[in-house]
């Protein structure tokens, strides 16, 4: 079955994953904002550790009203813009469309489902180091694994097809049997490194090269693992050391929240910190170190435009 893909948010994730699908010959329609005119005239450039490529012909649109109906809608926006999702998604939905939220955090699918009742929703988790470095210009530094899991999709065949399409496009992709498990697992990395790189104004390699911050990173990871366990998600403590080891080997990297901070943009605090804290708290576990990091980020966010 040939799937018509729509990409909402053609930045570091949407540009790379959507670009890879388009490069492999799939029909992909991209929503652009400020980059629309540039991409229409110059195409989409992806510099990748796995091989650079340029798409000279791109199905680019300035709004979703001009896009065709799509079978699979890949949402790659920052979660700070999720209040716009219903108005963005509705014009390209048909009765059997599946919305895949390629976003970080917890509680995303629940919130969108409440806004768009009856719509089939899946979650996507990208284990990737990728940045947008200019108009229509994506830089993929490392990794790229993609995990897709159902939230309320009635037919698993469409998700299997999405995974297969990504695999054939050169993306290591897997189908998650438990989306909740996968989201908490991703938080084990996202919570320490997104926040600490902002609060300490640094990058992952520097956090790992210092004994104190490496140990603090692991302590935060273990707290997230215990929070997940309290919520019935059986993550193992050994995952913390595995992620530390992975980050030590990773190329120097500024996570998305650090880039948002550097560019004075709103940070994704709500879904990466507040929702997990609330969820674990309701299950009877207080993530104290995570709560401190959230408060620091809230302070920084409140004064982000002071400078």
C-alpha positions, 0 to 999 in steps of 0.5 A: 500500500502506498502511503501519502505522508504529510509532515507538519513542522519541517525542522530538524526532525521533519526535514530529516525523516520526511526528507529520507522518505521523499528521497526513497520515492514516497509521496511526502507533503511538507508544511513550512513556515518561514522557509516556504519561499526558500524551499520552493526556490532552492529545495531541501538540503540534508547534511547527514552522517550517513550521506548528504542529499538534496531534494530539488523538487519538494511538495512544499506548502505555507499552510495545511489548507493547501495540502492534500488529504494525507494517510499519515500525518507526521507531527514534528513541531515543538510541543510548545505549539501543540495548541495549534495542532487541531487547526493544522491537522483538520484540513488534511485528515480523512476518515482513516488518517493516522496522526503520529506525534514525533515529539518528546514528552509524556501525555501528548497523545492523551491531550490531542485525543481530547482535542480531536476525538475519534482520530487515530493517534500514534506516538513516535520517538526519535533517537537522533542528533539533528539540527536545523542550521539554516533555511531548508537546511538540516544537519544530521549529526548522529543516530536516527533510530525511530520507534512508533507505537499505537495510542489508539490506532485500531489497525496495526497494519498501517503502523507496520507499513509506516515502520517498513517504509522508514526501514526501506528509506534507510531509517532504523525503525521499530514498532513499539508494543507499549507506547507508554513504556517507550515514552518513559524510556526516552524521558530517561535521557531527555530529562537530564540532558535537555535541562542540564545543558540549559541550566549549566549552559553547556553540551552533552560532552562536557557534562560527561567529561566532568565527574560531578555532572556525570554522576548527577545525570545518572542520579536524575536518570535513576529518579526517572526510572523509579518514577516510571516504575511507580507508574507501572512501567518496568524500566530497569536501573541498568538503563541509566548506565547504558544511557550514560555510556551511549552519551559518552560515545555521542558526538558533542551535542546541544539538545533541542531545549538548549538550542531553543534557549540559545535562540530565545524560544519557548522551551518544552518544559510542560511535556518533558518535565511537568507532565511526568512529575504530575503523573509520577506524583499521582502514582505516589512517587516524588521526583525531587531532583527532576522537580528542582530542574523543572523549577530552574527551567521555569525561572530561566524561561520567565526571564528568557527575554530579559537579556 
